[in-house]
């Protein structure tokens, strides 16, 4: 299967690679048993040409220093899926080590092991987990917004088309308005700064607040 993926990537320059890496200890042991010639988990993907700027690998909760250095050098991105890490008891993502090494990180959802597809809930989970790890990164509202939007576009090589509200980019956005009488509505009515609004949305927002979704300006969902 890995050889077939290598062939497809080599034949089609616009293909992207997505897989998992270093999420759980048992998984890491199984990979080592299956590929005894590989120096580590990332070494398997290296061998088959599946790292690089077109690759996004989920989790990476238990990386070695060498793996982080190679992921940074190849431009491989990591999708941080904190709800999955918590639900499966995999551990806490070492975001500080990734940032310090220069590995690109974006926020993602893992519906198979996580608790849904909502990025606001995933952002809150990331914030909480970084608060309890010894060398955690302080994820302020602006950084949570970046990890949920532009960082993902950068990881996919699409930052020139999507990921932020800038001239020339696709009008992809979600319109949020909390239900009348909700706690979130009350908090937003008293928010005086943009960062307070963002903090409230990540802390208290959910599917019930999604009123409209647009893709390239066209409404694809309306509540």
C-alpha positions in Angstrom: 0.0 0.0 0.0 2.8 2.4 0.8 4.5 1.6 -2.5 1.3 2.4 -4.3 0.9 5.7 -2.5 4.5 6.5 -3.4 3.8 5.8 -7.0 0.6 7.9 -7.1 2.3 10.9 -5.4 5.2 10.6 -7.9 2.8 10.5 -10.9 0.5 13.2 -9.8 2.1 16.4 -8.6 -1.1 17.9 -7.1 -1.9 14.9 -4.8 -1.9 15.4 -1.0 -0.9 12.8 1.6 -2.7 12.4 4.9 -2.1 9.8 7.6 -1.4 9.3 11.3 1.8 9.4 13.2 2.9 8.7 16.8 -0.6 8.9 18.4 -0.4 6.1 20.9 2.3 4.0 22.4 0.8 0.7 21.2 0.5 2.1 17.7 4.2 3.1 17.7 5.3 -0.3 18.9 3.2 -2.0 16.2 4.8 0.2 13.5 8.3 -0.7 14.8 7.5 -4.4 14.7 6.0 -4.1 11.2 8.9 -2.1 9.8 12.0 -3.1 11.8 14.3 -1.4 9.3 12.8 2.1 10.1 14.6 4.1 12.7 11.3 5.6 13.9 7.7 6.1 12.8 8.5 9.0 10.5 11.2 6.9 8.9 8.5 4.7 7.3 7.0 7.7 5.5 10.4 9.0 4.6 11.3 5.7 3.0 8.3 5.9 0.7 8.5 9.6 -0.1 5.3 10.4 1.9 6.7 13.3 3.9 7.1 16.9 2.6 5.1 20.0 1.9 2.2 18.0 0.4 1.9 15.8 3.6 -0.3 16.3 6.6 0.2 13.8 9.4 -2.3 13.7 12.3 -1.4 13.6 16.1 2.3 13.2 16.6 1.8 13.1 20.4 5.0 11.1 21.0 7.7 12.3 18.6 11.4 11.9 19.0 13.6 14.9 18.6 15.0 13.5 15.4 11.5 13.1 13.9 10.7 16.7 14.7 13.8 17.9 13.0 13.1 15.9 9.9 9.5 16.9 9.8 10.5 20.6 10.0 13.3 20.1 7.4 10.9 18.5 4.9 8.0 20.9 5.5 5.6 18.2 6.7 2.6 19.5 8.6 1.0 18.1 11.7 -2.7 18.2 12.3 -3.3 18.5 16.1 -6.5 16.7 17.1 -6.8 17.1 20.9 -10.2 15.7 21.3 -9.1 12.4 19.8 -5.9 12.4 21.9 -8.0 12.9 25.1 -10.8 10.4 24.2 -8.3 7.6 23.4 -6.0 8.5 26.3 -3.1 8.9 23.9 -1.4 11.8 25.8 -1.0 15.5 25.4 0.4 17.0 22.2 3.8 18.6 22.8 3.0 21.8 20.9 6.0 23.7 22.4 8.5 21.2 21.0 6.9 21.4 17.5 6.9 25.2 17.5 10.5 25.4 18.8 11.7 22.9 16.1 9.8 24.8 13.3 7.2 22.1 12.5 4.0 23.6 11.0 1.0 22.8 13.1 -2.7 23.2 12.4 -5.9 22.3 14.3 -7.8 19.3 13.0 -10.7 17.0 14.0 -10.5 13.2 14.1 -14.1 12.1 13.9 -13.0 8.4 14.2 -11.4 8.8 17.6 -12.6 12.3 18.6 -15.9 13.8 19.5 -17.1 15.6 16.4 -16.1 17.9 13.6 -16.6 21.3 15.3 -13.5 23.4 15.2 -14.6 25.6 18.1 -14.9 22.6 20.4 -11.5 21.3 19.1 -10.0 24.7 19.8 -11.3 24.7 23.4 -9.9 21.2 23.9 -6.5 22.3 22.6 -6.5 25.3 24.9 -7.4 23.2 28.0 -4.8 20.5 27.2 -2.0 23.0 26.7 -3.0 24.6 30.1 -2.2 21.3 31.9 1.0 20.2 30.2 4.2 21.4 31.9 5.5 23.3 28.9 2.2 24.1 27.3 1.7 26.9 24.8 -0.7 29.7 25.9 -3.3 29.6 23.1 -5.0 33.0 23.2 -8.1 33.6 21.1 -6.2 35.0 18.1 -3.9 31.9 17.9 -6.9 29.6 18.2 -8.5 31.4 15.3 -5.3 31.0 13.3 -4.9 27.3 14.1 -8.5 26.8 13.1 -8.4 28.6 9.8 -5.2 29.9 8.0 -2.9 27.3 9.6 -5.0 24.6 8.0 -4.9 26.3 4.6 -1.1 26.6 4.9 -0.8 23.0 5.8 -2.7 22.0 2.7 -0.9 24.5 0.5 -4.0 26.5 -0.1 -3.2 29.7 1.8 -3.3 31.7 -1.4 -6.9 30.7 -2.0 -8.6 30.2 1.4 -7.9 30.5 5.1 -8.5 34.2 5.8 -10.8 37.1 4.7 -8.5 38.8 2.3 -9.0 40.3 -1.2 -8.7 37.7 -3.9 -9.4 34.7 -1.7 -12.5 32.6 -1.9 -15.4 33.8 0.3 -15.4 30.7 2.5 -16.8 31.6 6.0 -19.2 30.6 8.8 -21.7 33.1 10.2 -22.2 32.6 13.9 -25.1 33.9 15.9 -26.0 32.4 19.3 -29.6 31.5 20.1 -31.6 34.2 21.8 -31.4 34.0 25.6 -28.3 31.7 25.5 -25.4 32.2 27.8 -23.2 32.9 24.8 -25.5 35.7 23.6 -25.4 37.3 27.1 -21.6 37.2 27.1 -21.3 38.6 23.6 -23.6 41.5 24.5 -21.1 42.6 27.2 -17.9 41.9 25.2 -16.0 45.1 24.5 -13.0 43.7 22.5 -12.6 41.4 19.5 -10.5 39.0 21.6 -13.3 38.8 24.1 -15.7 37.8 21.4 -13.4 35.2 20.0 -12.8 33.8 23.5 -16.5 33.5 24.1 -17.1 31.8 20.8 -14.4 29.1 21.4 -15.5 28.6 25.0 -19.3 28.6 24.6 -20.0 28.2 20.9 -21.3 25.1 19.2 -23.4 23.9 16.3 -26.4 25.7 17.6 -24.8 29.0 16.8 -24.0 28.2 13.2 -26.5 30.2 11.2 -24.9 30.2 7.7 -22.0 28.6 5.9 -20.7 30.0 2.6 -18.3 28.5 0.1 -17.0 30.8 -2.5 -19.7 33.2 -1.6 -22.6 30.7 -2.1 -24.7 29.6 0.8 -24.4 25.9 1.3 -26.0 25.8 4.8 -28.7 28.0 6.4 -30.3 27.5 9.8 
